[in-house]
Amino acid sequence: MTSRIPRDSRLRLVRPRPLAAAPRAIDQRRPRRPAPRPPEGTPARSELAGMARSGLADAARVARWADSALGPGRGSATADGKATLSDATAAHAARELGLTVAKVRADWDTARLAGLIEVHGDTARPGWRLRAWNRDDSAVLRGWVALFDAWSLAQPEPAGEPAAVAEVVSAMPQVLSFLQLSAGPVPVAQLLDLLEQRVTELRTERCEVPYGPGPEAGTAGAVPPAEDPDTPLAPLLDWALHALASVGALTCGDGHATLTPLGSWAVWVKLEQICVAAQSPAGNIEQSAEGMLRGCARLRPNAARDEYRAWLAARPVGSAVAELLGAARGEDALLRGLAFDALRVVGAPAEPDVRGVLDEPTLRPYALLWLAEHDGADPEDAHEVLTRTEATWLWVDTAAAVADHGEAPLLVRHLESAVQPTVPALLDEVRAVGHPRTVQVLVALAAAHPDPALAKAVRRAAFQVHTGAG
């Protein structure tokens, strides 16, 4: 590289900030909303945390046993790398803890859903919540809310009706809201009526009227209905109530269901998050994942995370994660970065889906960084898990987001975040990495950079990529 001013052209290694962290105009800040007060009669947070510790005591015991007995070099925790406790480990724990194997497995699953145990491959290790369990009420409550969010995994779902089960899971937030607002026992028959109404609404929302002639029933091209409208919902409601009772969110008896203090508080927290989002100018709570992410693009990081939490609170975790990953697969690189920021708010429940996209070249660098941070790596050091090629691909992808949505000075500063030690080395590897936006990124960088010699070199590289020259 030549320059009119002799200087060292080595680039400083600076971790790029998320685009949402770029400084914004002061008038784009949202006014702080006073901290809402929970409904009258809600126990203090310390009391709620005590209830959560009591309810999760058995799970915490198994998690501590795993921490001491399954440390590095002490054996395998799982049989299949999917967090299923192996037979040998379950028997070992049962002997040492004086429990049945079935009880150990149940407590293990609870600890995993609450974030007290993290399973990576075939190795288990304590989650950060377990380390803070005795001193941090917030960590305890977050662990319990994580378990509450995963209530549908706490009990085996009924066999044979996956579509109906999915509908019931999607409809249960409205049932829980009704229970919370009732502030007392509610007849199960009344909850069943509400559930049936909400499932009917969900089916109506999905209904699409076909235009033109279509295949008749019984023909080869006919598509079976997604669900049987005659599927009885009473057994599914019974399953849902018992699953929620097993995590400590409600109690059932004498034909009535009642939220526990913890359950009532958790539902109130979810409703409050939805209300916060509903009051935002963009109305992100009603948006698709892509619309929500675009609405958050100009928010500061804390405000964006509040929007993510509220948007997630209004949706089942599984479908929300799938929708975020769908948005990340689009052509807009900005949405890719923001989608994985939102997945950081989801936390552990998103891990299987994030691991599932490691084979997709477009998402792999983002997924690797997400998993590294989830595994406890310092965000400043997480980029070390990337290969040189992956880091270069991510540099181009982020530069594309800056070129599309940022300002010229930000694109110039982005040059400093490259892993290559010199600009010529960066250009050589950028040409080789094969990112579809390489030409546009290099042209934008050449137009933005104030150094004429460097801009000329970047333009030459863009031309070579465009023409396929070596």
C-alpha positions as CSV (number, residue, x, y, z in Angstrom):
1,M,0.0,0.0,0.0
2,T,1.3,3.4,-0.9
3,S,0.5,6.7,0.8
4,R,1.6,10.3,0.5
5,I,2.3,10.3,4.3
6,P,4.7,7.6,5.4
7,R,3.2,5.8,8.4
8,D,2.7,2.4,10.0
9,S,-0.4,0.9,8.2
10,R,-1.0,-1.8,10.9
11,L,-4.6,-1.7,12.1
12,R,-5.5,-1.8,15.7
13,L,-7.4,-4.8,16.9
14,V,-10.6,-3.2,18.3
15,R,-13.7,-5.3,18.9
16,P,-16.6,-3.7,16.9
17,R,-19.4,-2.4,18.9
18,P,-22.9,-3.5,18.0
19,L,-24.5,-1.1,15.6
20,A,-27.3,-0.4,18.2
21,A,-24.5,1.0,20.5
22,A,-23.6,3.8,18.1
23,P,-24.3,7.2,19.6
24,R,-27.6,8.6,18.7
25,A,-29.1,12.0,18.8
26,I,-30.3,13.0,22.3
27,D,-33.9,13.5,21.1
28,Q,-34.1,9.8,20.2
29,R,-33.9,8.7,23.8
30,R,-37.1,7.6,25.3
31,P,-38.1,9.2,28.6
32,R,-37.5,7.0,31.6
33,R,-40.7,5.4,32.8
34,P,-41.1,5.2,36.6
35,A,-40.6,1.7,37.9
36,P,-44.1,0.1,38.1
37,R,-45.4,-1.2,41.4
38,P,-46.8,-4.8,41.5
39,P,-50.4,-5.3,42.5
40,E,-51.3,-4.8,46.1
41,G,-50.7,-7.9,48.1
42,T,-47.8,-9.1,46.1
43,P,-45.0,-10.3,48.4
44,A,-41.7,-8.4,48.5
45,R,-39.0,-9.5,46.1
46,S,-37.0,-11.1,49.0
47,E,-40.1,-13.2,49.9
48,L,-40.7,-14.2,46.3
49,A,-37.0,-15.2,46.0
50,G,-37.4,-17.3,49.2
51,M,-40.4,-19.0,47.6
52,A,-38.4,-19.7,44.5
53,R,-35.4,-21.0,46.5
54,S,-37.7,-23.3,48.4
55,G,-39.4,-24.6,45.2
56,L,-36.1,-25.2,43.4
57,A,-34.2,-26.6,46.4
58,D,-34.2,-30.1,45.1
59,A,-33.0,-28.9,41.6
60,A,-30.3,-26.8,43.2
61,R,-29.2,-29.8,45.2
62,V,-28.7,-31.9,42.1
63,A,-27.0,-29.0,40.3
64,R,-24.5,-28.7,43.2
65,W,-23.9,-32.4,43.1
66,A,-23.2,-32.2,39.4
67,D,-20.8,-29.3,40.0
68,S,-18.8,-31.4,42.5
69,A,-19.1,-34.8,40.9
70,L,-18.9,-34.0,37.2
71,G,-16.1,-31.5,37.0
72,P,-13.5,-31.6,34.3
73,G,-12.1,-35.2,33.9
74,R,-14.7,-36.7,36.3
75,G,-17.0,-38.2,33.8
76,S,-19.8,-37.7,31.3
77,A,-23.1,-36.0,32.2
78,T,-25.2,-36.9,29.3
79,A,-25.6,-39.8,27.0
80,D,-26.4,-38.1,23.7
81,G,-25.1,-34.6,23.9
82,K,-28.8,-33.3,24.2
83,A,-28.9,-32.7,27.9
84,T,-30.4,-36.1,28.7
85,L,-28.8,-37.5,31.8
86,S,-27.0,-40.8,31.1
87,D,-28.1,-43.9,33.0
88,A,-24.7,-44.3,34.7
89,T,-24.7,-40.7,35.9
90,A,-28.3,-40.8,37.1
91,A,-27.6,-44.0,39.1
92,H,-24.5,-42.4,40.5
93,A,-26.4,-39.3,41.7
94,A,-29.3,-41.4,43.1
95,R,-26.8,-43.4,45.3
96,E,-25.0,-40.4,46.6
97,L,-28.1,-38.3,47.2
98,G,-30.4,-41.0,48.5
99,L,-33.0,-40.4,45.8
100,T,-34.6,-42.6,43.1
101,V,-33.3,-42.4,39.6
102,A,-36.7,-40.9,38.4
103,K,-36.4,-38.2,41.0
104,V,-32.9,-37.4,40.0
105,R,-33.9,-37.1,36.4
106,A,-36.8,-34.8,37.2
107,D,-34.7,-32.5,39.4
108,W,-32.0,-32.5,36.7
109,D,-34.5,-31.4,34.0
110,T,-35.8,-28.7,36.4
111,A,-32.3,-27.4,37.1
112,R,-31.5,-27.3,33.4
113,L,-34.6,-25.3,32.6
114,A,-34.0,-22.9,35.4
115,G,-30.4,-22.3,34.2
116,L,-28.8,-23.9,37.3
117,I,-27.1,-26.4,35.0
118,E,-25.7,-25.7,31.6
119,V,-25.0,-28.7,29.3
120,H,-22.5,-28.3,26.5
121,G,-22.1,-31.4,24.4
122,D,-21.7,-34.3,26.9
123,T,-20.4,-32.1,29.8
124,A,-22.4,-30.4,32.5
125,R,-21.3,-27.4,34.5
126,P,-23.0,-25.0,36.9
127,G,-24.8,-22.0,35.5
128,W,-24.1,-18.5,36.7
129,R,-27.4,-18.5,38.6
130,L,-26.2,-21.4,40.8
131,R,-23.1,-19.5,41.7
132,A,-25.2,-16.5,42.8
133,W,-28.0,-18.6,44.3
134,N,-27.6,-17.8,48.0
135,R,-26.7,-14.1,47.6
136,D,-28.6,-12.7,44.6
137,D,-32.4,-12.6,44.7
138,S,-32.5,-11.4,41.1
139,A,-30.6,-14.4,39.9
140,V,-33.0,-16.7,41.8
141,L,-36.1,-15.0,40.4
142,R,-34.7,-15.0,36.9
143,G,-34.1,-18.7,37.2
144,W,-37.6,-19.3,38.3
145,V,-39.0,-17.2,35.5
146,A,-36.9,-19.2,33.0
147,L,-38.5,-22.3,34.4
148,F,-42.0,-20.6,34.2
149,D,-41.3,-19.7,30.6
150,A,-40.5,-23.4,29.8
151,W,-43.6,-24.8,31.5
152,S,-44.6,-26.7,28.4
153,L,-41.4,-28.8,28.7
154,A,-42.0,-29.6,32.4
155,Q,-44.5,-32.4,31.6
156,P,-44.5,-34.8,28.6
157,E,-47.0,-33.4,26.1
158,P,-50.0,-35.5,25.0
159,A,-49.2,-37.8,22.1
160,G,-50.9,-37.6,18.8
161,E,-52.0,-34.0,18.6
162,P,-49.0,-31.8,18.1
163,A,-50.9,-29.0,16.2
164,A,-53.5,-28.8,19.0
165,V,-50.8,-28.8,21.7
166,A,-49.0,-25.9,19.9
167,E,-52.3,-24.0,19.8
168,V,-52.9,-24.5,23.5
169,V,-49.4,-23.4,24.4
170,S,-49.9,-20.2,22.3
171,A,-53.3,-19.6,24.0
172,M,-52.2,-20.1,27.6
173,P,-50.8,-16.5,28.1
174,Q,-54.4,-15.2,27.8
175,V,-55.6,-17.9,30.3
176,L,-52.8,-17.0,32.7
177,S,-53.6,-13.3,32.3
178,F,-57.2,-14.0,33.2
179,L,-56.1,-16.0,36.3
180,Q,-53.9,-13.1,37.3
181,L,-56.6,-10.5,37.0
182,S,-59.1,-12.7,38.8
183,A,-56.7,-12.7,41.9
184,G,-58.3,-15.9,43.2
185,P,-59.6,-19.4,42.4
186,V,-61.2,-19.7,38.9
187,P,-63.3,-22.7,37.8
188,V,-61.5,-24.9,35.3
189,A,-64.7,-25.0,33.2
190,Q,-64.5,-21.2,32.8
191,L,-60.8,-21.5,31.8
192,L,-61.8,-24.1,29.3
193,D,-64.3,-21.7,27.7
194,L,-61.7,-19.0,27.5
195,L,-59.1,-21.5,26.0
196,E,-61.6,-22.6,23.3
197,Q,-62.3,-19.0,22.4
198,R,-58.7,-18.1,22.1
199,V,-57.8,-21.3,20.0
200,T,-60.7,-20.4,17.7
201,E,-59.2,-16.9,17.3
202,L,-55.8,-18.3,16.5
203,R,-57.3,-20.6,13.9
204,T,-59.2,-17.7,12.4
205,E,-56.1,-15.5,12.2
206,R,-54.3,-18.2,10.3
207,C,-57.2,-18.9,7.9
208,E,-56.4,-18.0,4.3
209,V,-59.1,-18.1,1.6
210,P,-57.8,-19.7,-1.5
211,Y,-58.3,-17.9,-4.8
212,G,-59.3,-20.0,-7.8
213,P,-59.9,-23.7,-8.0
214,G,-57.9,-26.0,-5.8
215,P,-57.5,-29.8,-5.4
216,E,-60.4,-31.6,-4.1
217,A,-60.3,-33.7,-0.9
218,G,-58.9,-37.1,-1.6
219,T,-56.9,-36.1,-4.6
220,A,-53.1,-36.4,-4.7
221,G,-52.6,-32.6,-4.4
222,A,-54.9,-32.1,-1.5
223,V,-53.3,-30.8,1.7
224,P,-54.7,-32.2,5.0
225,P,-55.8,-29.6,7.5
226,A,-53.2,-28.5,10.0
227,E,-55.4,-29.4,13.0
228,D,-58.6,-31.3,13.7
229,P,-61.2,-28.7,14.8
230,D,-62.9,-31.4,16.8
231,T,-59.9,-32.2,19.0
232,P,-61.2,-31.9,22.6
233,L,-59.3,-29.2,24.5
234,A,-60.2,-30.3,28.0
235,P,-57.4,-33.0,28.2
236,L,-54.9,-30.4,26.8
237,L,-56.0,-27.8,29.4
238,D,-55.6,-30.4,32.1
239,W,-52.1,-31.1,30.8
240,A,-51.2,-27.4,30.7
241,L,-52.5,-26.8,34.3
242,H,-50.6,-29.7,35.7
243,A,-47.4,-28.6,33.9
244,L,-47.8,-25.1,35.3
245,A,-48.5,-26.6,38.8
246,S,-45.3,-28.7,38.5
247,V,-43.2,-25.6,38.1
248,G,-45.0,-23.8,41.0
249,A,-47.0,-21.3,39.0
250,L,-50.4,-22.4,40.2
251,T,-52.4,-24.9,42.2
252,C,-55.3,-27.1,41.1
253,G,-58.0,-28.6,43.3
254,D,-61.8,-29.0,43.6
255,G,-62.3,-28.0,40.0
256,H,-60.5,-24.6,40.4
257,A,-57.1,-23.2,39.5
258,T,-55.3,-20.5,41.4
259,L,-52.0,-18.7,40.7
260,T,-49.4,-19.0,43.4
261,P,-47.8,-15.7,44.6
262,L,-44.8,-16.5,42.3
263,G,-47.1,-17.3,39.4
264,S,-49.1,-14.1,39.8
265,W,-46.0,-12.0,40.1
266,A,-44.5,-13.6,36.9
267,V,-47.6,-13.1,34.9
268,W,-47.8,-9.4,36.1
269,V,-44.1,-8.9,35.0
270,K,-45.0,-10.3,31.5
271,L,-48.0,-8.1,31.2
272,E,-46.0,-5.1,32.3
273,Q,-43.4,-5.8,29.7
274,I,-46.1,-5.9,27.1
275,C,-47.6,-2.6,28.3
276,V,-44.2,-1.0,28.1
277,A,-43.8,-2.1,24.4
278,A,-47.4,-1.1,23.6
279,Q,-46.6,2.4,24.8
280,S,-43.6,2.8,22.5
281,P,-44.0,5.0,19.5
282,A,-43.2,2.1,17.1
283,G,-45.7,-0.3,18.7
284,N,-43.1,-3.0,18.4
285,I,-45.2,-5.5,20.4
286,E,-47.5,-6.0,17.3
287,Q,-44.7,-6.3,14.8
288,S,-43.1,-9.3,13.2
289,A,-39.6,-10.0,14.2
290,E,-38.3,-8.1,11.2
291,G,-40.5,-5.1,11.9
292,M,-39.6,-5.1,15.6
293,L,-35.9,-5.3,14.9
294,R,-36.2,-2.4,12.4
295,G,-38.1,-0.4,15.1
296,C,-35.2,-1.0,17.5
297,A,-32.4,-0.2,15.2
298,R,-32.2,3.5,16.3
299,L,-32.7,2.8,20.0
300,R,-29.9,2.8,22.5
301,P,-28.8,-0.7,23.8
302,N,-30.8,-0.6,27.0
303,A,-34.0,0.6,25.4
304,A,-33.6,-2.0,22.6
305,R,-33.2,-4.8,25.2
306,D,-36.4,-3.6,26.9
307,E,-38.2,-3.8,23.6
308,Y,-36.8,-7.3,22.9
309,R,-38.0,-8.5,26.4
310,A,-41.5,-7.1,25.8
311,W,-41.8,-8.6,22.3
312,L,-40.6,-12.0,23.6
313,A,-42.9,-11.9,26.6
314,A,-45.9,-11.8,24.2
315,R,-44.9,-14.9,22.3
316,P,-44.0,-18.6,23.0
317,V,-40.2,-18.8,23.2
318,G,-39.9,-21.4,20.5
319,S,-41.8,-19.5,17.8
320,A,-40.1,-16.2,18.8
321,V,-36.6,-17.8,18.4
322,A,-37.6,-19.3,15.1
323,E,-39.0,-15.9,13.9
324,L,-35.8,-14.1,14.9
325,L,-33.6,-16.6,13.1
326,G,-35.8,-16.2,10.1
327,A,-35.2,-12.5,10.1
328,A,-31.5,-13.1,10.5
329,R,-31.5,-15.1,7.3
330,G,-32.7,-12.2,5.2
331,E,-30.5,-9.9,3.1
332,D,-30.3,-7.1,5.6
333,A,-27.0,-7.5,7.6
334,L,-28.2,-5.0,10.2
335,L,-31.2,-7.3,11.1
336,R,-28.7,-10.2,11.4
337,G,-26.8,-8.5,14.2
338,L,-29.9,-7.2,15.9
339,A,-31.6,-10.6,15.8
340,F,-28.7,-12.2,17.7
341,D,-28.8,-9.3,20.2
342,A,-32.4,-10.2,20.8
343,L,-31.5,-13.9,21.1
344,R,-29.0,-12.9,23.8
345,V,-32.0,-11.7,25.8
346,V,-33.7,-15.1,25.3
347,G,-30.7,-16.8,26.7
348,A,-30.5,-20.6,27.4
349,P,-33.8,-21.5,25.7
350,A,-32.4,-20.4,22.4
351,E,-29.3,-22.5,22.6
352,P,-30.5,-25.6,20.7
353,D,-31.8,-23.4,17.8
354,V,-28.6,-21.3,17.7
355,R,-26.5,-24.5,17.5
356,G,-28.8,-25.7,14.8
357,V,-27.7,-22.9,12.4
358,L,-23.9,-23.4,12.7
359,D,-23.9,-25.1,9.3
360,E,-25.4,-22.0,7.7
361,P,-22.5,-19.9,6.4
362,T,-24.5,-16.6,6.7
363,L,-25.3,-17.2,10.4
364,R,-22.4,-19.2,11.6
365,P,-20.1,-16.3,12.8
366,Y,-23.0,-14.8,14.7
367,A,-24.0,-18.1,16.2
368,L,-20.4,-18.9,17.3
369,L,-20.1,-15.5,19.1
370,W,-23.5,-16.1,20.7
371,L,-22.5,-19.5,21.9
372,A,-19.2,-18.3,23.2
373,E,-20.8,-15.6,25.3
374,H,-23.5,-18.0,26.4
375,D,-20.7,-20.4,27.6
376,G,-19.2,-17.6,29.7
377,A,-16.6,-16.0,27.5
378,D,-16.0,-12.3,27.9
379,P,-17.8,-10.4,25.1
380,E,-14.5,-8.7,24.4
381,D,-12.7,-12.0,23.8
382,A,-15.6,-14.0,22.2
383,H,-14.3,-13.2,18.7
384,E,-11.3,-15.5,19.3
385,V,-13.6,-18.5,18.6
386,L,-13.8,-17.4,14.9
387,T,-11.4,-18.6,12.3
388,R,-9.7,-16.0,10.2
389,T,-12.1,-16.6,7.3
390,E,-15.2,-16.4,9.6
391,A,-13.9,-13.2,11.2
392,T,-13.4,-11.6,7.7
393,W,-16.8,-12.7,6.6
394,L,-18.3,-11.1,9.7
395,W,-16.3,-7.9,9.1
396,V,-17.8,-7.6,5.6
397,D,-21.3,-8.4,6.8
398,T,-21.1,-5.8,9.5
399,A,-19.6,-3.3,7.0
400,A,-22.6,-3.9,4.8
401,A,-24.9,-3.0,7.6
402,V,-23.0,0.2,8.3
403,A,-23.0,1.1,4.6
404,D,-26.7,0.5,4.4
405,H,-27.8,2.2,7.6
406,G,-24.8,4.1,9.1
407,E,-22.7,7.1,8.3
408,A,-19.5,7.4,6.4
409,P,-17.3,8.1,9.5
410,L,-18.7,4.9,11.1
411,L,-17.7,2.9,8.1
412,V,-14.2,4.3,8.2
413,R,-13.9,3.5,11.9
414,H,-15.1,0.0,11.2
415,L,-11.8,-0.5,9.3
416,E,-10.0,-0.6,12.7
417,S,-12.0,-3.7,13.8
418,A,-10.5,-6.0,11.2
419,V,-8.3,-8.9,12.4
420,Q,-5.8,-8.4,9.6
421,P,-2.7,-6.4,10.6
422,T,-2.6,-4.3,7.4
423,V,-5.0,-2.9,4.9
424,P,-3.5,-4.9,2.0
425,A,-3.9,-8.1,4.0
426,L,-7.5,-7.2,4.7
427,L,-8.2,-6.5,1.1
428,D,-6.6,-9.8,0.0
429,E,-8.7,-11.8,2.4
430,V,-11.9,-9.8,1.8
431,R,-11.6,-10.6,-1.9
432,A,-11.2,-14.3,-1.1
433,V,-14.0,-14.7,1.4
434,G,-16.8,-14.6,-1.1
435,H,-19.3,-12.4,0.7
436,P,-22.1,-11.3,-1.7
437,R,-21.8,-7.7,-0.6
438,T,-18.1,-7.4,-1.0
439,V,-18.1,-5.1,-4.0
440,Q,-20.7,-2.7,-2.5
441,V,-18.8,-2.6,0.8
442,L,-15.5,-1.8,-0.8
443,V,-17.0,0.9,-3.0
444,A,-18.7,2.5,0.0
445,L,-15.4,2.4,2.0
446,A,-13.4,3.9,-0.9
447,A,-15.9,6.7,-1.2
448,A,-15.9,7.4,2.6
449,H,-12.2,7.1,3.4
450,P,-10.3,10.5,3.5
451,D,-6.9,9.0,2.5
452,P,-6.8,9.1,-1.4
453,A,-4.1,6.4,-1.6
454,L,-6.0,4.0,0.6
455,A,-9.3,4.8,-1.2
456,K,-7.6,4.0,-4.5
457,A,-6.4,0.7,-3.3
458,V,-9.9,-0.2,-2.0
459,R,-11.4,0.8,-5.3
460,R,-8.9,-1.4,-7.2
461,A,-9.9,-4.3,-4.9
462,A,-13.6,-3.7,-5.6
463,F,-12.9,-3.7,-9.4
464,Q,-11.0,-7.0,-9.1
465,V,-13.8,-8.6,-7.2
466,H,-16.4,-7.3,-9.7
467,T,-14.4,-8.5,-12.7
468,G,-13.2,-11.7,-11.1
469,A,-9.6,-10.7,-11.6
470,G,-6.9,-12.3,-9.3
